[in-house]
């Protein structure tokens, strides 16, 4: 796949798994069942892309896995597909941060997950602002991981900051920060919750129901 030049110098990459039974959100599915987990994916991802995909301050890339997965219907026209490629999570997250032809065109890159319903444009804008004078930025998650990682990508392609990270657990953020030099990361962004357990899923469902019945 050949990537053309982006219309803006800022790149927002949304990482997601194909919303099919047995794929993705396995931790959540183990608690609430595979049908409810897939429903969350099919609801949360399009809503996230609608919120962030129309903002002219950045280009949104939807990085789905597997690479042959079908794009969700009804996406904003400005959302571009981007294959995650092969390898572990760290390798796939680093790929868009690298220089072409492997990675995205020049400009700062922010990578977020697709299971953080609270993400708003102001969170993304704050991340790009921080990358104006720091090499990396993180948005911490309540489970000890992070919902956002950003790289300035100048003057050089960032090194592998994901080596040895213990994913899907309470050490993901601390392991990643341990790979950085002092002063490389900006102040942490807002602490947000990903939907990976029954309590978070129930909070998301109540919020979705409330929004559905809110008068326009």
ABEGO torsion letter per residue (X at the ends): XBBBBBABABBBBBBBBBBBBGBEGAAAAAAAEAAAAAAAAAAAAAAAAAAAAABAABBBBBBBOBAABBBBBGBBAABBBBBAEBEBAAAAAAAAABBOAABBBBEBBBBBBAABAABBAAAAAAAAAAAAABABBBBBBAAGBBABBBBAGOABBBBBAABGBBBGBAAAAAAAAAABBBGABBBBBBBBBBBABAAAAAAAAAAAAAAAABBX
